[in-house]
């Protein structure tokens, strides 16, 4: 789990009910040894 984040927050991100902050996205990518682009897809509707 990403340190300092609840299970509910992680679930909301996974089910696309919550968009993580850039800081959280970087921490998550680092935790899994991946690039942000490999974990998160941009949402064209939010542009």
N, C-alpha and C positions, 0 to 999 in steps of 0.2 A: 504494500500500500504506500502511496505517496505520503511522506511524513507530514503530519498535521492536518490531513484531510480525512473526513469521515467516509464511511462506507457509502452513505447516502449521496455524498458529493460525487464519488467515483461512479456510482450507478447512474446518476443524472447525466454525467458526461457520456457514459457508454450508450445511453438511450437517447442521446441528442436532445435532452431537455435543458441542458446547461452548457454554455460555452465557457471553457476555462480561460482564466487570465493568461496572458503571455508568459508570466512568471511560472504559473502552474504547468503550462504546456512544456516549457523548457525542463522543469524538474521531472515531469513524467517521462519525457523522452530520454533524459539522462538516466533515470532509474532503469529503463528497459534497454539502454544502449542503442537507441534508435534516433533517427532524425525526426523532428517534429512533423515534417511532411509525410513520413511513413506511418505515423500514428493518427494524425488529425487531418481530415479533408476540409478544404475551405468550403464555406457555405455561401454560394453566389447570391442567395436571397438577402443576406445581411449586408451586402455592399451598398 
